[in-house]
Amino acid sequence: MEDSSTKNWETAVLDGGPADGKRTRVTDRPRVIQVTYPCLPDGPEDGARIEALYLYRRDCGVTTEPLRYGFDAASP
């Protein structure tokens, strides 16, 4: 397993959607970043987690930091 301190981390900023303006660090320039927010269950809890899912796709035209990931409004 590779030590995370030796990886080439890059800063990325999320553009649009519920995480607009948030910054994160990524390695290997992933094409998609998944953002989740917890949802409260309506009724008794049975151990299931319910989360809202949002996808951000990398803008391949941005080649220097901060990388940009735009909100995909068509994501599930």
C-alpha positions in Angstrom: 0.0 0.0 0.0 1.3 3.4 -1.0 1.9 6.0 1.8 -0.6 8.9 1.3 2.1 11.4 2.2 4.0 10.5 -1.1 1.0 11.0 -3.4 0.6 14.1 -5.5 -2.4 15.9 -4.0 -4.1 18.7 -5.9 -6.6 21.2 -4.7 -10.1 21.1 -6.3 -13.0 23.4 -6.0 -16.7 22.4 -6.4 -18.7 24.7 -8.6 -22.5 24.9 -8.3 -25.0 22.7 -6.5 -25.3 22.1 -2.8 -21.5 22.0 -2.2 -20.7 25.2 -4.2 -17.4 26.7 -3.3 -16.2 23.8 -1.2 -12.6 22.8 -1.6 -11.0 19.4 -1.3 -7.8 17.6 -2.2 -7.7 14.8 -4.9 -5.1 12.5 -6.3 -5.0 11.2 -9.9 -7.6 13.8 -11.1 -10.7 11.6 -10.8 -13.4 12.3 -13.4 -16.2 12.4 -10.8 -16.5 13.4 -7.2 -19.5 12.2 -5.1 -20.9 14.4 -2.4 -23.4 13.1 0.1 -25.5 14.7 2.8 -27.3 12.7 5.4 -31.2 12.6 5.4 -33.2 12.0 8.5 -35.4 8.9 8.4 -39.1 9.3 8.9 -40.0 6.6 11.3 -38.2 4.0 13.4 -34.5 3.6 12.6 -33.5 0.2 11.4 -29.8 0.7 10.8 -30.2 1.9 7.2 -28.4 5.1 6.2 -30.3 7.5 3.9 -28.2 10.1 2.1 -28.8 12.6 -0.7 -26.3 12.0 -3.5 -24.8 14.7 -5.8 -22.2 14.3 -8.5 -19.5 16.8 -9.6 -17.7 16.2 -12.9 -14.2 17.4 -13.6 -13.8 20.3 -16.0 -11.1 18.9 -18.3 -10.3 22.4 -19.6 -8.8 23.3 -16.3 -5.3 21.9 -16.1 -3.8 23.8 -13.1 -4.8 24.1 -9.5 -7.4 24.6 -8.3 -9.0 21.9 -10.5 -12.7 22.6 -11.1 -15.5 20.2 -10.7 -19.0 21.3 -11.9 -22.3 20.1 -10.4 -24.1 17.6 -12.6 -27.7 18.5 -12.3 -28.7 15.3 -14.2 -27.1 13.1 -11.5 -29.4 10.6 -9.8 
